Amino acid sequence: MGSGKSTVGKQLASYIGSDFVDFDAYICEKEQMTIPEIFDKKGEIYFRKAESKYLKMLLDSDQGKLVVALGGGTPCYGNAMELLKMSGYQTIYLNLPFQTLANRLWTERAARPLVASIDTYEALEDYVRKHLFERGFYYNQAQTVIKIEPTATINEVVEDIVARLF
């Protein structure tokens, strides 16, 4: 969450001439609700089950070359990481310093259901540290890990990805 997956994904897809899928938007379209509405009305467990179902659906579809920006929790639940590994897709982890993530999320927290209720910056930092620690096992299974400097531009990140994958 907050790493720039969607922004970088769109730019990467454009650069390589591919279609782009924002996985959260894909889920919203399928569920006919926003992510916050899904969390409010049906809860996180329902969301994670739906996320798993739609990931399998997307990976099984024959849509050709895609760049998909997954949600931050997607690879960490159910058998998502195994599905990704077996899919033939390249997996990329955009690894940012926790402080950069905390700064970004602090200003965007109202639109993000998992952090919307966090009311102090220090509590948000703790949340980010905890989740990076818990999710690191899954994130680091990505085929490519891109360490991103806080000052890196979107174009620099995309060029780094292209240089490593193509």
C-alpha positions as CSV (number, residue, x, y, z in Angstrom):
1,M,0.0,0.0,0.0
2,G,1.4,3.3,-1.1
3,S,4.3,2.0,-3.0
4,G,3.1,3.4,-6.3
5,K,2.1,0.1,-7.9
6,S,-0.8,1.6,-9.9
7,T,1.2,4.6,-11.1
8,V,4.2,2.7,-12.0
9,G,2.1,-0.1,-13.5
10,K,0.2,2.3,-15.8
11,Q,3.5,3.9,-17.0
12,L,5.2,0.5,-17.5
13,A,2.2,-0.8,-19.5
14,S,2.3,2.2,-21.7
15,Y,6.1,1.9,-22.2
16,I,5.9,-1.7,-23.3
17,G,2.7,-1.5,-25.2
18,S,0.6,-3.6,-22.9
19,D,-2.8,-3.4,-21.3
20,F,-2.9,-2.4,-17.6
21,V,-5.2,-3.7,-14.9
22,D,-5.4,-2.1,-11.5
23,F,-6.5,-5.1,-9.5
24,D,-8.4,-3.1,-6.8
25,A,-10.4,-1.4,-9.6
26,Y,-11.0,-4.8,-11.2
27,I,-12.4,-6.1,-7.9
28,C,-14.6,-3.0,-7.6
29,E,-16.0,-3.6,-11.0
30,K,-16.8,-7.2,-10.3
31,E,-18.3,-6.4,-6.9
32,Q,-20.0,-3.2,-8.0
33,M,-18.7,-1.5,-4.8
34,T,-15.7,0.5,-3.8
35,I,-13.0,-1.2,-1.6
36,P,-14.1,0.8,1.4
37,E,-17.8,-0.2,0.8
38,I,-16.7,-3.9,0.6
39,F,-14.9,-3.6,3.9
40,D,-17.7,-1.7,5.5
41,K,-20.6,-3.9,4.3
42,K,-19.0,-7.4,4.0
43,G,-15.7,-7.2,6.0
44,E,-12.1,-8.0,5.3
45,I,-12.5,-11.8,5.3
46,Y,-15.1,-11.5,2.5
47,F,-12.8,-9.1,0.6
48,R,-9.8,-11.5,0.9
49,K,-11.9,-14.4,-0.4
50,A,-13.2,-12.3,-3.3
51,E,-9.7,-11.0,-4.0
52,S,-8.5,-14.6,-4.3
53,K,-11.3,-15.6,-6.6
54,Y,-10.8,-12.6,-8.9
55,L,-7.0,-13.2,-9.0
56,K,-7.5,-16.7,-10.2
57,M,-10.1,-15.5,-12.7
58,L,-7.7,-12.8,-14.0
59,L,-4.7,-15.1,-14.2
60,D,-6.8,-17.8,-16.0
61,S,-8.2,-15.3,-18.5
62,D,-6.6,-15.1,-22.0
63,Q,-6.1,-11.4,-22.1
64,G,-2.6,-11.5,-23.6
65,K,0.2,-9.3,-22.3
66,L,-0.9,-7.5,-19.1
67,V,0.7,-5.4,-16.4
68,V,-1.3,-5.9,-13.2
69,A,-1.0,-3.8,-10.1
70,L,-2.1,-6.0,-7.2
71,G,-3.3,-4.7,-3.9
72,G,-0.7,-4.7,-1.1
73,G,-2.2,-7.6,0.7
74,T,-3.0,-9.7,-2.3
75,P,0.1,-11.9,-2.4
76,C,-0.1,-12.6,1.4
77,Y,-3.5,-14.3,1.6
78,G,-4.6,-17.8,0.6
79,N,-2.5,-19.3,-2.2
80,A,-2.1,-16.1,-4.1
81,M,1.7,-16.2,-4.2
82,E,1.7,-19.8,-5.5
83,L,-0.9,-18.8,-8.2
84,L,1.4,-16.0,-9.2
85,K,4.5,-18.1,-9.4
86,M,2.7,-20.7,-11.5
87,S,1.0,-18.2,-13.8
88,G,4.0,-17.4,-16.0
89,Y,3.7,-13.7,-15.1
90,Q,6.8,-11.8,-13.9
91,T,6.3,-10.7,-10.3
92,I,7.9,-7.4,-9.1
93,Y,8.1,-6.0,-5.6
94,L,8.5,-2.3,-5.4
95,N,10.5,-2.0,-2.2
96,L,10.4,1.5,-0.6
97,P,11.7,2.6,2.7
98,F,9.0,2.4,5.4
99,Q,9.4,6.1,6.1
100,T,8.5,6.9,2.5
101,L,5.4,4.6,2.7
102,A,4.3,6.1,6.0
103,N,4.6,9.7,4.6
104,R,2.6,8.8,1.6
105,L,-0.1,6.9,3.5
106,W,-0.4,9.7,6.1
107,T,-1.7,12.1,3.5
108,E,-3.9,9.4,1.7
109,R,-5.2,7.5,4.7
110,A,-8.8,8.7,4.5
111,A,-9.2,6.8,1.1
112,R,-7.6,3.6,2.4
113,P,-9.8,1.5,4.6
114,L,-7.1,-0.4,6.4
115,V,-5.4,2.9,7.7
116,A,-8.3,5.4,7.7
117,S,-8.9,5.1,11.4
118,I,-5.2,5.6,12.4
119,D,-5.1,9.0,14.0
120,T,-1.5,9.6,14.8
121,Y,1.6,9.6,12.5
122,E,3.4,7.4,15.0
123,A,0.7,4.8,15.0
124,L,0.8,4.8,11.2
125,E,4.6,4.3,11.2
126,D,4.1,1.3,13.6
127,Y,1.4,-0.1,11.3
128,V,3.7,0.2,8.2
129,R,6.6,-1.4,10.0
130,K,4.4,-4.3,11.3
131,H,2.9,-5.0,7.9
132,L,6.2,-4.8,6.1
133,F,7.6,-7.3,8.6
134,E,4.6,-9.6,8.3
135,R,4.3,-9.3,4.5
136,G,8.0,-9.3,3.7
137,F,8.1,-13.1,3.4
138,Y,5.6,-12.9,0.6
139,Y,6.9,-9.8,-1.1
140,N,10.4,-11.1,-1.2
141,Q,9.3,-14.1,-3.2
142,A,8.8,-11.8,-6.2
143,Q,11.0,-12.7,-9.1
144,T,12.3,-9.1,-9.2
145,V,12.8,-6.8,-6.2
146,I,13.2,-3.1,-7.1
147,K,14.7,-1.1,-4.3
148,I,13.3,2.4,-4.8
149,E,15.0,5.5,-3.5
150,P,12.6,8.1,-2.0
151,T,13.7,10.6,-4.7
152,A,13.3,8.2,-7.7
153,T,10.9,9.4,-10.4
154,I,8.2,7.2,-11.9
155,N,10.2,7.1,-15.2
156,E,13.4,6.0,-13.3
157,V,11.5,3.1,-11.7
158,V,9.9,2.1,-15.0
159,E,13.3,2.2,-16.7
160,D,14.8,0.1,-13.9
161,I,12.1,-2.5,-14.4
162,V,12.5,-2.6,-18.2
163,A,16.3,-2.9,-17.9
164,R,15.9,-5.9,-15.6
165,L,13.1,-7.7,-17.5
166,F,13.7,-7.0,-21.2
